[in-house]
Amino acid sequence: MPAKSTPMRLPLSGRLPLTRAAPARALRPALFADAPIAAMAYVAIHSDGTVVVIDTVTNVVAATIGVGVYPYGVAVSPDGGGVCVTNTGDDTVSVIDTATNTVTTTIPVGVYPYRVAVTPDGGSAYVTNGHQATVSVIDTAADAVTTTIPVGTSPRGVAVTPDGGNVYVTNAGDDTVSVIDAATNTVSATVPVGGNPFGVAVTPDGGSVYVANLDPGTVSVIDAATNTVTTTIPVGNYALDVAVTPDGGSVYVVNAGYDTVSVIDTATNTVTLTIPAGGHGPGGIAIGAGPTSAVAVTAEPNPAQVERPVTLKATVTCPEGTATGTVEFRDGAAVVGSAHLIQGAATLLRSFEAGPHTITALYSGDDNCPAAESPPITLTVNKGTSTTVASAQPRVTPPNRRVALLARVLCDGILPTGTIEFRDDTTTLGTIPLTAGFASLVTTFTTTGTHTITALYSGDEHCESSTSPPVTITVR
């Protein structure tokens, strides 16, 4: 039996590949200045101690910012207002205000800070300390490390789940992934993976975690529900980093030893394509969302009334030109109907049952405009206002003679259903179903005096309940 080979380890010092990050959109944490969102890329220049800012519209360098010694990891706050940069040479994190492209604060962390990830709400930043087997947690409102979490040996990559609940850290020195519970900032699980794990990425639905293992060039797939490896996918030599597409359908893996990028289909967890990287020694990888269509949906009137028409309108804004195709309107998961776009807008006339309705519009896409879905809106549909009128014949009667009580219900043009309860003061005389909006009851009164008659309408799915004005019957 051949001797077991010694796993290859990435050096813990020396020149490191550059890291890029592009700003996302979400909440602005207190740590970062109130900056306008710009389409910028931030590149850490390891040897120069700087971050180069590239305008992605003009593709020219907009600024060069001095940070710490040997910067490497870069993460942008979810709203794009600030940038965290790990400085591996002086054990700090520089925070850049993107409005002014200046360093606003420098935060001491652990030894050899490698990568950094910011939570979806922008409230915390997690920094892997490669020479200390820890993760520093920065409170972005306090501009300081609030806790240090012990993890595995030589922590490298870090990724936060979309809901912010868990943080995954690759430990290159002991071939594991530490799972940090973000609510308690403690390690809740340790998952054995492949040799020398570095890059890590979580799918948009938070269900799977993909880990790039340098040696022997594989990707471990972790089920986030059980925190166990469900499959291991062979890729190329020296699998260094990994990224998931925004739709969660594909995973891209950088193979630094083969100068290639492997593409994994997440439905089958198999490599479907291997792409030449176009250069020697590819390093980090990030996937942008790309151009998207924007869909907005409205409902008029809102609030609406049951069984009355409501106009649903969807407006589609396309990255290029005017959107064509169709829009499908939904009430929750139920399809309400579809309509064709005319000059970028589609309308549909429908009526709804009473209650709240969650309305969304799904755009089909065309050759120039990507498919997209609107944010949901709430359509409130009210029941009709009912009016109940009571009458009696005769109004003056001797005891023990028959009296006919009659009630009529009107409901904003809707034919009401339900029942009428006739009362003599607080005593129920009888409950009668409505027929074509009417109900009648024949009764007798045995005692002399005045009897106060009211008719109480129960209401139904379309009409509110109501009570008639009182009618007086005199028995003598």
PyMOL commands that set and color helices and strands:
alter all, ss='L'
color gray80, all
select strands_A, chain A and resi 20-21+40-45+50-55+60-66+71-76+82-87+92-97+102-108+113-118+124-129+134-139+144-150+155-160+166-171+176-181+186-192+197-202+208-213+218-223+228-234+239-244+250-255+260-265+270-276+294-300+304-305+310-317+326-331+334-340+345-350+355-363+372-373+377-382+386-393+396-397+402-411+419-424+427-433+438-444+449-457+466-467+471-475
alter strands_A, ss='S'
color yellow, strands_A
deselect
rebuild
show_as cartoon
